[in-house]
Amino acid sequence: MQERLARFEKFEIDTRDRLARIETRLDMFATKSDLNALKADLYKELHKELHGMTWKLLGGASALVTAVYFIAKNVSVY
């Protein structure tokens, strides 16, 4: 009985050490909630950038239309 108990105690020590190493490695990995938060932040940033670029494109297109209209109205070919 003592021998069996000694084997279990040795097994418990080895298992505890292995579990401690596994837990330290698990801290480096991201959880699903971490990934979801990152995805939400990325979507928010993407939306902000696309919104900014849309207004820049609209402003540039308006400036080009205005320039073409001015040239067509005021610059004579002859």
CYANA upper distance limits for C-alpha pairs under 8 A (distance plus 0.5 A):
  1 MET  CA      5 LEU  CA      6.74
  2 GLN  CA      6 ALA  CA      6.60
  3 GLU  CA      7 ARG  CA      6.81
  4 ARG  CA      8 PHE  CA      6.85
  5 LEU  CA      9 GLU  CA      6.71
  6 ALA  CA     10 LYS  CA      6.71
  7 ARG  CA     11 PHE  CA      6.56
  8 PHE  CA     12 GLU  CA      6.51
  9 GLU  CA     13 ILE  CA      6.82
 10 LYS  CA     14 ASP  CA      6.79
 11 PHE  CA     15 THR  CA      6.46
 12 GLU  CA     16 ARG  CA      6.48
 13 ILE  CA     17 ASP  CA      6.76
 14 ASP  CA     18 ARG  CA      6.72
 15 THR  CA     19 LEU  CA      6.50
 16 ARG  CA     20 ALA  CA      6.64
 17 ASP  CA     21 ARG  CA      6.91
 18 ARG  CA     22 ILE  CA      6.75
 19 LEU  CA     23 GLU  CA      6.60
 20 ALA  CA     24 THR  CA      6.83
 21 ARG  CA     25 ARG  CA      6.93
 22 ILE  CA     26 LEU  CA      6.68
 23 GLU  CA     27 ASP  CA      7.05
 24 THR  CA     28 MET  CA      7.98
 25 ARG  CA     29 PHE  CA      7.91
 30 ALA  CA     34 ASP  CA      6.27
 30 ALA  CA     35 LEU  CA      7.18
 31 THR  CA     35 LEU  CA      6.88
 32 LYS  CA     36 ASN  CA      6.60
 33 SER  CA     37 ALA  CA      6.59
 34 ASP  CA     38 LEU  CA      6.69
 35 LEU  CA     39 LYS  CA      6.55
 36 ASN  CA     40 ALA  CA      6.64
 37 ALA  CA     41 ASP  CA      6.72
 38 LEU  CA     42 LEU  CA      6.64
 39 LYS  CA     43 TYR  CA      6.66
 40 ALA  CA     44 LYS  CA      6.62
 41 ASP  CA     45 GLU  CA      6.66
 42 LEU  CA     46 LEU  CA      6.49
 43 TYR  CA     47 HIS  CA      6.52
 44 LYS  CA     48 LYS  CA      6.76
 45 GLU  CA     49 GLU  CA      6.72
 46 LEU  CA     50 LEU  CA      6.58
 47 HIS  CA     51 HIS  CA      6.52
 48 LYS  CA     52 GLY  CA      6.78
 49 GLU  CA     53 MET  CA      6.69
 50 LEU  CA     54 THR  CA      6.54
 51 HIS  CA     55 TRP  CA      7.09
 52 GLY  CA     56 LYS  CA      6.93
 53 MET  CA     57 LEU  CA      6.60
 54 THR  CA     58 LEU  CA      6.66
 55 TRP  CA     59 GLY  CA      6.51
 56 LYS  CA     60 GLY  CA      6.61
 57 LEU  CA     61 ALA  CA      6.54
 58 LEU  CA     62 SER  CA      6.57
 59 GLY  CA     63 ALA  CA      6.71
 60 GLY  CA     64 LEU  CA      6.76
 61 ALA  CA     65 VAL  CA      6.71
 62 SER  CA     66 THR  CA      6.59
 63 ALA  CA     67 ALA  CA      6.63
 64 LEU  CA     68 VAL  CA      6.66
 65 VAL  CA     69 TYR  CA      6.58
 66 THR  CA     70 PHE  CA      6.61
 67 ALA  CA     71 ILE  CA      6.67
 68 VAL  CA     72 ALA  CA      6.53
 69 TYR  CA     73 LYS  CA      6.60
 70 PHE  CA     74 ASN  CA      6.34
 70 PHE  CA     75 VAL  CA      8.20
 71 ILE  CA     75 VAL  CA      5.69
 72 ALA  CA     76 SER  CA      8.40
